[in-house]
């Protein structure tokens, strides 16, 4: 398996090199040269395996630069007892006939980012050895909330690495913030920025493509890599849980092998739903991938019209991990719907950078709409979904998952599509306890701290908060620095000494 850059198809690399570098030097994203097939016979064989067995079989197809014994060891280390649902790493919960929740938040940081970021550090350290790299890898990460903590936890004290996380100082939940700024480890640093996630993401990309910065770091024994989903090592493990969810539904008799299913995915940076697209390209029987946005509905508008325009108001919402106007991973999707025309793709990315907008042609839009549908939920609809799902099914969901449930309902009413639907649940409701409790109860939340609110939510819902979150009550902040949008590089250099 070889990988090519979306902005220059002549630039090729193997899996270890791609995972080590994170992003192509030309600013493009690496994609597989071809998508491996998953035949009916192979899918049938996966049904009898557990999550780790499925992950090994699927990742072998993409990560051919690693031998099977290496991958087996990495998978066993990643998907173990740190998942509270072990041995069910990504359980599928039935709400009613034809409606299911794929829970991806049972890992150590209680968000779906653990599904990849418990594995990526093993893949990266393996890649360093394979490529003969002697410099220290600096994992540079922008986060809208969940990636930061998952990356920090995954790379904490990993030999040969340092990790720096930037987050919007006023754009994450208080629990998400506390998770990051109290992070332990000798190789970690966290910095808030004055701005939103797009500012953090743009700042990180600017560092990656700054020749002077890259040389300065190299001269001091460092090189840059990424834990964001621009790194293929983040995306490949996410393909697994779509295939695993389908296998679980067949195994428990909810589907027959070959039946189609819809996945409804809350997403802002397009990485989570893109993994579902690659699973479908492999042969997973997917009817529609339904992109669920919050009030920052730039992706909904694009999938419906073919016009991407970031020149719009930015809203801070109750689902902050989706508060994004520039969706990096959409570039990989565009590369495919443009029939892998790297020059056309580069033109769109240049237009986005200079004008903040672009439009794809009718043929590309038709190809996009063949696999995707889209919708969005504003704040009122999100709160109503939290309450409605709990009332109807006794199921407690977080604000991001609620967006997906709302969009799922709207899609079914609009299209009359009766295909079984799997809502991808991305975070524990206790990461956003204040918003979830407000949707369920009229009990006042003002003046209460996060842990009093968790206690009240536990009482109202008759569920228990994850210990990984509740134990934050004893955590003290380590990282309180906040910098301006143009000071990310200075913070990085100061951290590295």
C-alpha positions in Angstrom: 0.0 0.0 0.0 1.4 3.4 -1.1 0.1 6.8 -0.3 -0.1 9.9 -2.5 -0.6 13.6 -1.7 -3.9 15.2 -2.6 -2.0 18.2 -4.0 0.6 16.2 -6.0 -0.1 12.7 -7.1 3.6 12.2 -7.9 4.5 12.5 -4.3 4.4 8.9 -2.9 5.3 7.4 0.5 4.8 4.2 2.5 2.6 4.0 5.6 5.4 4.5 8.2 6.6 7.6 6.4 3.1 9.0 6.1 2.4 8.4 9.8 5.8 9.9 10.8 5.3 13.1 8.8 1.6 13.6 9.3 1.1 16.0 6.5 2.6 16.2 3.0 5.4 18.8 2.6 3.3 20.4 -0.2 0.4 21.1 2.3 -1.7 18.2 1.0 -3.1 15.2 2.8 -1.9 11.7 2.2 -4.5 9.2 0.8 -4.2 5.5 -0.2 -3.2 5.1 -3.8 -6.0 2.6 -4.0 -8.8 1.4 -1.6 -8.5 -2.2 -0.6 -11.6 -4.4 -1.1 -13.5 -6.2 1.6 -15.3 -9.1 0.0 -18.5 -10.8 1.4 -16.4 -13.7 2.5 -14.0 -11.5 4.4 -16.8 -9.6 6.1 -18.4 -12.9 7.1 -15.1 -14.0 8.7 -14.9 -10.8 10.7 -18.3 -11.4 12.3 -16.9 -14.1 14.6 -13.9 -12.0 15.7 -13.8 -9.5 18.6 -12.9 -5.8 18.1 -9.2 -6.4 18.3 -9.3 -9.2 15.8 -11.3 -7.1 13.3 -8.9 -4.2 13.8 -5.9 -6.3 13.0 -7.5 -7.7 9.8 -8.6 -4.3 8.5 -5.4 -2.4 9.4 -3.2 -5.0 7.7 -4.8 -3.9 4.4 -3.7 -0.3 4.9 -0.5 -0.5 7.0 1.5 -2.8 4.9 4.8 -1.2 6.1 4.2 -3.0 9.5 4.3 -6.8 9.9 1.4 -8.6 11.3 3.1 -9.4 14.7 3.8 -5.7 15.2 0.3 -4.7 14.4 -1.1 -7.4 16.7 1.0 -6.1 19.6 -0.1 -2.5 18.9 -3.7 -3.4 18.7 -3.6 -5.4 21.9 -1.9 -2.5 23.8 -4.4 0.0 22.4 -7.7 -1.7 22.9 -7.4 -3.2 26.4 -8.7 -2.6 29.9 -8.4 1.1 29.7 -11.7 0.9 27.9 -14.4 0.7 30.5 -16.6 -1.4 28.2 -13.7 -4.0 27.7 -13.8 -6.4 25.9 -16.5 -4.6 23.9 -14.4 -1.6 22.7 -17.1 0.0 20.6 -20.5 -1.4 21.7 -23.6 -1.0 19.6 -26.7 -0.2 21.7 -30.2 -1.0 20.3 -32.7 1.8 21.0 -35.5 0.3 18.9 -35.9 -1.8 15.8 -33.9 0.0 13.1 -32.2 2.6 15.4 -28.9 2.0 17.1 -26.2 4.0 18.9 -22.5 3.2 18.3 -20.8 4.2 21.5 -17.2 5.3 20.9 -16.5 7.0 24.2 -15.6 4.2 26.6 -11.8 4.9 26.3 -9.7 6.7 28.9 -10.7 10.3 27.9 -14.4 9.5 27.3 -14.5 10.6 23.7 -14.3 8.9 20.3 -10.8 10.2 19.7 -9.5 7.4 21.9 -10.4 4.9 19.2 -7.4 6.2 17.2 -5.2 7.9 19.7 -4.7 4.9 21.8 -3.2 3.3 18.7 -1.4 6.1 17.0 1.6 6.5 19.5 2.5 2.8 18.9 2.3 3.3 15.1 4.4 6.4 15.3 7.2 4.9 17.5 7.2 2.0 15.1 7.5 4.3 12.2 10.5 6.2 13.8 12.4 2.9 14.0 11.5 1.8 10.5 12.6 5.1 8.9 15.8 5.4 10.9 14.7 8.6 12.5 16.9 9.8 15.4 15.3 13.2 16.0 12.5 13.7 18.6 9.0 13.8 17.1 7.1 16.9 18.2 3.4 16.1 17.9 1.7 19.4 17.1 -2.1 19.3 17.7 -5.0 21.8 17.4 -8.2 20.7 19.2 -11.8 21.7 19.3 -12.0 19.8 22.6 -11.6 16.1 22.5 -8.6 15.5 20.3 -6.3 17.4 22.7 -6.9 15.3 25.8 -6.9 12.0 23.8 -3.6 12.9 22.1 -2.0 14.1 25.4 -3.1 10.9 27.1 -1.9 8.7 24.2 1.5 10.3 23.9 2.2 11.0 27.6 5.8 10.0 28.3 6.2 8.1 25.1 9.9 7.8 24.3 11.1 9.9 21.4 8.2 12.3 21.4 7.0 15.6 22.8 3.4 16.9 22.3 2.0 20.4 22.2 -1.7 21.0 22.2 -3.5 24.3 21.3 -7.1 24.8 22.2 -9.5 27.8 21.9 -9.4 29.1 25.5 -13.1 30.0 25.5 -14.3 27.4 23.0 -14.4 24.1 24.9 -16.4 22.8 27.8 -15.1 23.3 31.3 -14.5 19.6 31.7 -12.7 19.4 28.4 -10.5 22.3 29.5 -9.7 20.7 32.9 -8.8 17.4 31.2 -6.2 19.2 29.2 -4.7 21.7 31.6 -4.3 19.2 34.3 -2.5 16.6 32.1 0.4 14.8 33.6 3.6 13.8 31.8 7.1 15.1 31.3 6.8 15.6 27.5 3.5 17.5 27.3 2.5 21.1 26.9 -0.9 22.8 26.6 -1.7 26.3 25.5 -5.0 28.2 25.1 -5.3 30.6 22.2 -7.3 33.8 21.8 -9.7 32.6 19.0 -11.6 29.6 17.8 -10.6 26.2 16.6 -10.1 27.4 13.0 -7.5 29.9 14.3 -5.7 27.1 16.2 -5.8 24.8 13.1 -4.6 27.5 10.8 -1.7 28.3 13.1 -0.6 24.7 13.3 -0.8 24.3 9.6 1.3 27.5 9.2 4.0 26.0 11.4 4.0 22.7 9.4 4.6 24.6 6.1 7.1 27.1 7.4 10.5 26.2 6.0 12.4 28.4 8.5 10.6 26.8 11.4 11.1 23.3 10.2 14.9 24.0 9.7 15.2 25.6 13.1 13.6 22.6 14.7 15.6 20.1 12.8 18.9 21.9 13.7 17.8 21.4 17.4 17.1 17.7 16.9 13.3 17.9 16.4 10.8 17.2 13.6 7.1 17.8 13.4 4.3 15.3 13.2 0.6 15.5 13.9 -2.1 13.8 16.0 -4.9 15.5 14.2 -6.9 13.6 11.6 -4.8 15.1 8.9 -2.5 12.2 9.9 -3.5 9.0 8.2 -2.5 7.2 11.3 -5.5 8.9 13.0 -7.9 8.1 10.2 -7.1 4.4 9.5 -8.1 3.1 12.9 -11.5 4.9 12.7 -12.4 2.8 9.6 -12.5 -0.2 11.9 -15.4 0.8 14.1 -17.8 1.2 11.1 -17.0 -2.3 9.9 -17.1 -3.7 13.5 -20.5 -2.1 14.2 -22.0 -3.7 11.0 -20.5 -7.1 12.1 -22.1 -6.7 15.5 -25.5 -6.0 14.1 -25.3 -9.1 11.9 -24.0 -11.2 14.7 -26.9 -10.3 17.0 -29.5 -10.8 14.3 -30.4 -7.1 13.7 -29.2 -7.3 10.1 -28.6 -10.0 7.5 -25.2 -10.0 5.8 -25.5 -7.7 2.8 -28.4 -5.6 4.2 -27.6 -1.9 3.9 -27.3 0.5 6.8 -27.1 4.3 7.3 -24.6 5.9 9.6 -25.5 9.3 11.1 -22.3 11.1 12.1 -21.8 14.3 14.1 -18.8 15.9 12.6 -17.0 19.3 12.2 -13.7 18.5 10.7 -15.1 15.7 8.5 -12.6 13.1 9.7 -15.1 10.8 11.5 -17.5 10.5 8.7 -14.7 10.2 6.1 -13.6 7.0 7.9 -17.1 5.7 7.2 -16.7 6.7 3.5 -13.5 4.6 3.3 -15.3 1.7 4.9 -18.1 2.0 2.3 -15.5 2.2 -0.5 -14.0 -1.1 0.8 -17.4 -2.8 0.3 -19.3 -2.3 3.6 -23.0 -2.2 2.7 -23.7 1.5 3.5 -26.7 3.2 1.9 -26.1 6.7 3.2 -23.6 8.6 5.3 -25.5 11.4 6.9 -23.4 14.3 8.0 -24.8 16.0 11.1 -23.7 19.6 11.8 -24.6 22.0 14.6 -25.4 25.7 14.0 -22.0 26.0 12.3 -23.5 24.3 9.3 -20.9 24.9 6.6 -20.7 21.2 5.8 -24.5 20.9 5.4 -24.6 23.8 3.0 -21.7 22.3 1.0 -23.2 18.8 0.7 -26.5 20.2 -0.3 -25.3 22.9 -2.8 -21.6 22.1 -3.7 -20.6 25.6 -2.5 -18.2 25.8 0.5 -18.1 29.2 2.1 -16.3 29.9 5.4 -17.2 33.6 5.3 -20.1 33.3 7.8 -20.7 34.0 11.5 -19.0 31.6 13.9 -21.1 30.3 16.7 -20.0 28.9 20.1 -22.5 26.1 20.8 -23.3 23.4 23.3 -21.5 21.0 21.0 -18.1 22.7 20.9 -16.1 19.9 19.2 -18.1 20.7 16.1 -17.6 24.5 16.2 -15.5 24.5 13.0 -15.8 26.4 9.7 -12.8 25.0 7.9 -13.0 21.2 7.7 -9.6 19.9 6.9 -10.5 16.3 6.1 -12.9 17.4 3.4 -9.9 17.8 1.2 -9.5 14.0 1.0 -13.2 13.6 0.0 -12.8 16.4 -2.6 -9.8 14.6 -4.1 -12.1 11.6 -4.8 -15.1 13.4 -6.1 -12.8 15.4 -8.4 -11.7 12.0 -9.8 -8.3 12.5 -8.1 -7.4 15.5 -10.1 -4.7 17.1 -7.9 -4.5 20.3 -9.9 -8.2 20.9 -9.6 -8.0 20.1 -5.9 -5.1 22.5 -5.4 -7.1 25.2 -7.1 -10.0 24.8 -4.7 -7.7 24.9 -1.7 -6.0 28.0 -3.0 -9.4 29.6 -3.4 -10.3 28.7 0.1 -7.2 30.2 1.4 -7.4 33.5 -0.5 -11.2 34.0 -0.8 -12.6 31.7 1.8 -14.9 29.9 -0.6 -15.1 27.5 -3.6 -17.6 25.6 -5.6 -17.5 22.2 -7.2 -19.1 21.3 -10.5 -22.3 19.4 -11.1 -20.6 16.1 -11.7 -18.5 16.2 -8.5 -21.6 17.2 -6.5 -23.6 14.3 -8.0 -20.8 11.9 -6.9 -20.8 13.5 -3.5 -24.5 13.3 -3.0 -24.5 9.6 -4.2 -23.0 8.6 -0.8 -23.7 11.5 1.5 -26.7 13.4 2.9 -26.6 16.2 5.4 -28.6 18.2 8.0 -28.0 20.4 11.0 -29.5 21.1 14.4 -29.5 24.4 16.1 -29.3 24.8 19.9 -33.0 24.4 20.5 -33.1 21.2 18.4 -30.1 19.8 20.2 -31.6 20.3 23.6 -34.9 18.9 22.4 -33.1 15.8 21.1 -31.4 15.1 24.4 -34.7 15.2 26.2 -36.6 13.4 23.5 -34.1 10.5 23.2 -34.1 10.1 27.0 -37.9 10.2 27.2 -38.5 7.8 24.3 -35.7 5.3 24.9 -34.3 5.9 28.3 -31.0 6.7 26.6 -28.7 9.5 27.8 -26.6 11.2 25.1 -24.2 14.1 24.9 -24.8 17.3 22.9 -22.9 16.1 19.8 -24.7 12.8 19.7 -28.0 14.7 20.2 -27.2 16.7 17.0 -27.0 13.4 15.1 -30.2 12.1 16.6 -32.0 15.3 15.6 -30.6 15.2 12.0 -31.5 11.5 11.8 -35.1 12.2 12.7 -35.2 15.1 10.1 -33.7 12.9 7.4 -36.2 10.1 8.0 -39.1 12.4 7.9 -37.8 14.2 4.8 -36.8 11.1 2.7 -39.1 8.4 4.2 -35.9 6.2 4.1 -36.5 3.2 6.3 -32.9 1.9 6.2 -31.7 0.9 9.6 -29.7 3.8 11.1 -26.7 3.8 13.4 -26.1 7.1 15.2 -22.4 7.5 15.9 -22.1 8.5 19.6 -18.9 10.5 20.1 -18.6 11.5 23.8 -19.9 10.7 27.2 -22.8 12.9 28.3 -20.9 13.7 31.4 -18.3 15.7 29.4 -21.1 18.2 28.8 -23.1 17.6 31.9 -24.3 21.2 32.3 -26.0 21.3 28.9 -27.3 17.7 29.2 -28.8 18.4 32.7 -30.4 21.6 31.5 -32.1 19.7 28.7 -33.5 17.1 31.1 -34.3 19.1 34.2 -35.4 22.5 35.4 -33.1 22.3 38.3 -30.8 25.4 38.4 -27.2 24.8 37.3 -25.8 28.3 37.8 -23.5 28.6 40.8 -22.8 24.8 40.8 -19.4 23.4 40.0 -19.0 20.6 37.3 -19.0 17.8 39.9 -22.2 19.0 41.6 -23.8 19.0 38.2 -22.5 15.5 37.4 -24.0 14.3 40.7 -27.4 15.9 39.8 -27.3 14.5 36.3 -26.5 11.1 37.8 -29.6 11.4 40.0 -31.9 12.5 37.3 -30.8 10.0 34.7 -30.0 7.1 37.0 -26.7 6.6 35.3 -23.1 6.9 36.7 -20.5 9.4 35.6 -17.3 7.8 34.3 -14.6 7.6 36.9 -12.1 9.1 34.4 -14.1 12.4 34.5 -15.3 12.4 38.1 -11.7 11.9 39.3 -10.8 15.3 37.8 -12.3 16.7 40.9 -8.9 16.2 42.6 -6.9 17.5 39.6 -4.9 20.8 39.7 -4.2 22.9 36.6 -0.6 22.7 35.3 -1.0 24.7 32.1 -2.6 28.1 32.3 -0.9 30.0 29.5 -3.0 31.7 26.8 -1.4 33.2 23.7 -2.5 35.2 20.7 -3.2 33.7 17.3 0.2 34.6 15.9 2.2 33.3 18.9 1.8 29.6 18.5 5.3 29.2 17.1 6.9 31.2 19.9 5.2 29.0 22.5 6.4 25.9 20.7 10.0 27.1 20.6 9.9 28.1 24.3 8.6 24.7 25.3 11.3 23.0 23.4 14.0 25.2 25.0 
